[in-house]
Amino acid sequence: MRRLPVYLLLDTSTSMRGEAINAVRDGLDLLVSTLRQDPYALETAYLSVITFDTSASQVVPLTELTEFQAPDIDANGATSLGEALSLVANCIDREVHKSDMDTKGDWKPLVFLMTDGAPTDSWEKGLAAFKAAKPGLVVCCAAGPRADTKVLEAISEIVVTLDTADSATIASFFKWVSASITTSSRKIDQNRNDVDGVDELPPTPAGVNLTKS
């Protein structure tokens, strides 16, 4: 079976403390429960969670939905975005099955990155490794006005901005991510093609603004 790998890169730095990190925890639970109700996603989607603060860590390896357990995440430290990009590149290289002469590998990974601030490390080096990993659809989310959208636009042409980083808006973002994964799973099933375009994403809800550079 060809899997649809989905990597969630989540900012867990100090600025995410309080309402924002609680909303991220709730959003993850909502995302997984929603995907488990969709037969297309249940069949193909595999999830991984990478958090980044002073360092980056893959807190959940690529896991099928039925086995996924949401991690216990807290907010503390700096914003090592470059390290997170390098780490997801390494995870894609290790975990995503490549095609060969005899078998088709996994579909190109979907990557959803969420941050509320500016990186505190060398993000350009991490970006080079990330680009070399050749993921499929990449969506960057600027959670609130303090996020550096210029950096996110360098990572992907698809950038989502949240009007605020409160619980309601973050919940709306995670609902939209789950809808995006469901839509991607169905298109893969129907068209047998990788998902890599902004036109293949569902409409965003109020407070979640999608732009394409």
C-alpha positions in Angstrom: 0.0 0.0 0.0 1.3 3.5 -0.9 1.2 5.7 2.1 0.5 9.5 2.3 3.1 10.7 4.8 2.0 13.9 6.7 4.5 15.8 8.8 3.3 18.4 11.3 6.1 20.8 12.4 4.9 22.7 15.5 6.5 25.6 17.3 6.7 24.9 21.0 8.8 27.9 22.0 8.2 30.0 25.1 5.9 32.4 23.2 3.4 29.6 22.6 2.8 29.2 26.3 -0.7 29.3 27.7 -3.7 29.4 25.5 -1.8 28.8 22.3 -0.1 25.5 23.3 -3.3 24.2 24.9 -5.1 25.0 21.6 -2.4 23.1 19.7 -2.9 20.0 21.9 -6.6 20.2 21.4 -6.1 20.8 17.7 -4.0 17.6 17.3 -6.7 15.6 19.1 -9.4 17.0 16.8 -7.3 16.4 13.7 -6.7 12.8 14.5 -10.3 12.0 15.5 -11.6 13.7 12.3 -9.2 11.8 10.0 -10.2 8.5 11.7 -13.7 9.1 10.5 -12.7 9.4 6.9 -12.1 6.0 5.1 -9.8 7.5 2.5 -7.5 9.2 5.1 -7.7 6.1 7.3 -6.4 3.9 4.5 -3.5 6.1 3.3 -2.6 8.9 5.8 0.3 8.4 8.2 1.2 11.2 10.7 4.4 12.4 12.3 4.8 15.3 14.7 8.0 17.3 15.0 8.3 20.0 17.7 10.8 22.8 17.8 11.9 25.1 20.5 15.5 25.3 21.7 16.0 22.1 19.7 13.9 20.1 17.3 12.5 16.6 18.1 10.4 14.1 16.3 8.0 13.3 19.1 5.9 11.0 17.0 7.5 9.0 14.1 5.5 8.3 11.0 2.5 6.4 12.3 -0.8 5.1 10.9 -3.9 6.8 12.2 -5.2 3.8 14.1 -2.0 3.6 16.1 -1.4 7.4 16.5 -1.1 8.7 20.1 -1.0 12.5 20.6 2.2 13.6 22.3 2.4 15.5 25.5 3.9 18.8 24.4 4.8 21.9 26.4 6.1 25.4 25.4 9.6 26.5 26.4 12.8 27.8 24.9 13.8 29.4 21.6 12.7 28.8 18.0 15.0 26.4 16.2 13.2 26.4 12.9 16.3 25.6 10.9 16.9 22.5 13.0 13.3 21.5 12.5 13.6 21.8 8.7 16.8 19.7 8.8 15.1 17.1 11.0 12.1 16.7 8.8 14.4 16.3 5.8 16.2 13.5 7.6 12.8 11.9 8.6 11.6 12.0 5.0 14.8 10.3 3.9 14.5 7.6 6.5 10.7 7.0 6.7 9.3 7.6 3.2 9.5 4.6 0.9 11.1 5.4 -2.4 9.9 4.0 -5.7 12.2 1.5 -7.6 12.0 -0.6 -10.7 9.6 -3.1 -9.2 7.4 -1.2 -6.8 5.8 2.3 -6.3 6.9 4.1 -3.2 4.9 6.3 -0.9 3.2 9.5 -2.2 5.1 12.7 -1.7 4.8 13.9 1.9 2.5 16.7 3.0 4.2 19.2 5.4 2.3 21.6 7.6 4.5 24.0 9.6 3.1 26.3 12.3 5.0 29.0 14.1 4.2 32.2 16.0 7.6 33.9 15.9 10.9 34.4 14.1 13.6 31.7 14.0 16.5 31.9 16.4 18.9 29.7 14.5 20.3 29.4 10.9 17.1 28.6 9.1 18.7 29.0 5.6 20.9 25.9 6.2 17.9 23.9 7.3 15.9 25.1 4.3 18.5 23.8 1.9 18.3 20.3 3.4 14.5 20.5 3.4 14.3 21.5 -0.3 16.7 18.6 -1.1 14.3 16.2 0.5 11.7 17.1 -2.2 8.5 17.0 -0.2 5.1 17.4 -2.0 2.7 20.0 -0.7 4.2 22.4 1.9 2.0 24.8 3.9 3.4 27.3 6.4 1.3 28.9 9.0 2.0 32.3 10.7 0.1 32.1 14.0 -0.5 35.7 14.9 1.3 39.0 14.0 4.7 38.1 15.5 5.4 35.4 13.0 8.0 36.2 10.3 6.1 35.7 7.1 9.1 36.5 4.9 10.9 33.5 6.3 7.8 31.3 5.7 7.5 32.6 2.1 11.0 31.4 1.5 10.0 27.9 2.7 6.8 27.6 0.7 4.8 29.6 -1.8 1.7 28.6 0.3 1.4 30.6 3.5 -1.5 30.7 5.9 -1.8 33.6 8.3 -4.0 33.5 11.5 -5.5 36.7 12.6 -4.8 35.8 16.2 -3.1 32.9 18.0 -6.1 32.3 20.3 -7.8 28.9 20.9 -10.6 29.4 18.4 -8.4 30.4 15.5 -5.9 27.7 16.1 -8.8 25.2 16.3 -10.0 26.5 13.0 -6.5 26.0 11.5 -6.3 22.4 12.6 -9.8 21.7 11.3 -8.6 23.1 7.9 -5.5 20.9 8.1 -7.6 17.8 8.7 -9.8 18.8 5.7 -6.7 19.3 3.6 -5.4 15.8 4.4 -8.8 14.3 3.7 -9.0 16.1 0.4 -5.5 15.0 -0.5 -6.3 11.3 0.4 -9.4 11.3 -1.8 -7.6 12.9 -4.8 -4.8 10.4 -4.5 -7.3 7.6 -4.5 -9.2 9.0 -7.5 -6.4 10.4 -9.6 -3.3 8.4 -8.6 -1.2 11.6 -8.6 0.8 13.4 -6.0 -0.7 16.4 -4.3 1.4 19.5 -4.6 -0.7 22.5 -5.6 -2.6 25.2 -3.8 -5.6 24.6 -5.9 -6.0 21.2 -4.3 -6.6 22.7 -0.8 -10.1 23.3 0.6 -11.3 26.8 1.3 -10.1 28.4 4.6 -12.4 29.3 7.4 -12.8 32.8 8.8 -9.7 34.0 10.6 -7.5 31.7 8.5 -6.1 33.5 5.5 -4.4 31.6 2.6 -2.0 33.4 0.4 0.2 32.2 -2.5 3.4 34.0 -3.3 
